[in-house]
Amino acid sequence: MKVKRSHFKHKIHIVLCLLGLIPYLLAAYLFMHSNLNWTESVSLLAALIFAFHLAGFYILRRFSDELVQLVKHSKKNNDYAPLAINQNDTDEVFHIKENFNKLLQKLQADKENFSDVIIRLLKESRKDSQEYERRLRTIRPYVDHGVLQSILIEKSCHTELRSERRRVSVLFVDICSFTKASEELQADEVVDLLNDFFNASVRIIYQNNGVVDKFIGDAIMAVFGLGSPKYQVSIDAICAGLELQDAAKRLFLTRKKQGKKTFKVRVGINTGNVIAGDIGSLDRMDYTVIGDTVNVASRLSDHAGAGGVLVSNHTYASCHEYFKVEAKGHIKVKNRTKKIEAFTVIEKNERAFKQHQQFLSSGKISIGKFSQLR
């Protein structure tokens, strides 16, 4: 059943008549057709006008109260609620309430749809994040964490192959007479031996701020200086070399007790400039270092004795006060015309390291500044 409603427009016409048109028409009629004197006429006219004005203002006040109530009911508890529609509502108020309620319903539906979209996006984002973490966990054993972060940041900005000139220390460590030993072992025994060696070696290289560049058969190529060095690249590399020999000795005793094939390792270290970066193609690339510095480090490891750490003069000259060495003189290495001055590292100079730590703690020099010394 359709409810018949009044209109604001009709009420406004009535108010205009009460406030202006009717009082002044009545005043004109009284002056023209009555015998009232001036005083009586004015008094009566004033009373009538006042009465009509009061009636007009009363109706306007009812209009304003209706609008105020409309606003109050539209917002409850800091949230918008549907408006109740009454039979005595004017036609305009009825349409305002009806449209307002329809708008609220549409907003509620959009809010639910928006919530569904957000939930789906969060689920997809979580899946992508989990997949990203899974892939990172898969990659981490193959790439140093610092280098991996550098690659991720770099590749987010550039897609082409990039490289840069860096001063680093390169370390090679390999098992002495591995070819001969592998002939006497089964394949699974060779893998067991290499895993024992690599597990201990990689951990030590990382602890000394080095990067495992690659595995070459029974050898490891490590680079110091691509990340943030603890002291400086030469010191980090030699400390790692000495720790590698200590770890190899412990593995020797452990494997001997277990009745397994034992082994010793040799270490070669060289310091100099290299080209570090992407080597290969856009489809298949490696992050590595190349240059004569790398070749010399490899040749030094060939000349290092079992259980020895052989370093070049470039490496030793930058940190000679921190290690006790034995001079090996100038040695001739394969595929080089110039001989290389080499030193066998005996042990750390603990006194120098202790003094250095005291010097750092005094605040006279920062570790960051010392790490850049060559």
Protein Blocks (a to p, Z undefined) as FASTA:
>chain_A
ZZddddfklmmmmmmmmmmmmmmmmmmmmmmmccbdfklmmmmmmmmmmmmmmmmmmmmm
mmmmmmmmmmmmmpgghiacdddddfklcfklmmmmmmmmmmmmmmmmmmmmmmmmmmmm
mmmmmmmmmmmmmmmmmmmmmpcfklmmmmmmmmmmpcbdcdddddddddddddehklmm
mmmpcfklmmmmmmmmmmmmmmmmmmnopacfbaehjaccddehjbccfkbmklmmmmmm
mmmmmmmmmmmmmmmmnopacdddddddddddddeddeddfkbccdddedjklmmmmmmm
mmpcghiacddfklmmmmmmmpccddebjaddehiabdcdddddfbdcfklmmmmmmmmm
nopacfklmmmpZZ
